[in-house]
Amino acid sequence: QASARTRRNSSILPRFATMGVQLSSLLNGANAIVGIGSAFRALQLLRQLPPGAVVLVKFGFWGEVMNSWDGRLAYLVYPCISLSIAFAPAITRLTSREPKVPNWVRDAQAFGTVMECVTGGALLATGALIAACTEQVPKIVNREQDALKPEWLTKAYLATLGGLYVTGYIWARRAAS
């Protein structure tokens, strides 16, 4: 039975590696589009904020405002975060060293592919949340709405991250051990 499992896994792994690399590339591309688009949108929305605006920078579990900074230019934190997220995969590839892998990992390449996919998914989810904040903060500042909408946005983001990490762990255990 163990040899049948080994044969089955050995036939799956080449396809897994190709699909994992493709998924990672797709996530990185989508991440770049969301991040750059959000940054450009933030620069457009910056003009709508009054000079003495109080810019919201921290939201609670229910989307309520937890912290804010004085001055319209504080809104520039959103395009900066968006661009950082958009270019994080490229910067990481250029500056990273050989990653350390846990002792249980037998296939470091498969493990790396899984981790790139999980990281890409987490960055994309974070970029989408920042894009939502970028769009809604000027409305909150101008008192057109009172919190992030929908109210479950922060919870959905956290649940998405949790799901990604659990899925990545299971995927890595199956593919790399």
C-alpha angles and dihedrals in degrees: 000000000000092000091050089053091048091051091048092048093047090055092047098047099071090051090044092053092051094045092045093052091047092049091048091051091047091050091048091050093048089046091054092049093049093045098046092042091050091049092052091046090051090054089052092049093047089078091059093061118092115241094250094045121148104226119211114228107163129049131190132230091277095044093261120145113262103169139008140185128221121245135043093255090065085076087072087080087080098058090042092054090044093053092045090054092044094054099034095098093051093045091047092052091050097047105030128109127209105305120238113239129202118262093250092061114105098171109048093180093055090045091051091050091052092048092049090053093048091047091048091051092048092049091048092050090048091047090052091051091049089048089054090049091047091055097042104040094076089051090051092046090050089048094243089127134011104219143002111299133254095036092223094057096102092045092049090051092051092046090050091053091048091050092048093051094046091046091047091051093050092043092049093048091052098041103037106034 
